[in-house]
Amino acid sequence: MGKGIYVQELPGIGKRYDVDLGSNTQRISIVVRRDGARDLYVFAAGADDPVAVIEMSEEQARKVGALLTGTYFSD
């Protein structure tokens, strides 16, 4: 995909995107399910199991994405 983003097909589920945030203490994975839902996994340094899992609908994920990319601003 892009530098620092690794994609893995999850048969029957969707795709998992592992994102290298440029630090060995920061790692996230995002699963995009076939039904449009997203799961965001947050990992602590050196941990194999996530410290947090956030489940989002497609609409919720788009809202968060808009904020992260700076395409949505509110006064």
Steps between C-alpha positions, in 0.01 A plus 500: 500500500710790624823517692442371851156350427475124471187329368380149576190335355277347767293236317130537570557815709670773294847655513737593779727801470797511736629856532859576596484835681878546488566392856536155652273619783211599273309246292144476376307261281175568320269225380260601225223245497300403194187652655672842517570500875848580626692379805789709629757313711749694713813323625738591783874471454600138445148368564346231283149565632329836448447731797191644330258398227257751353221375277360756255233501235598616153345842572685536831829405335445762228442769765820407684688483170381848402628638830835323467557625145398854586211511255246582769523810716254648744508834680 
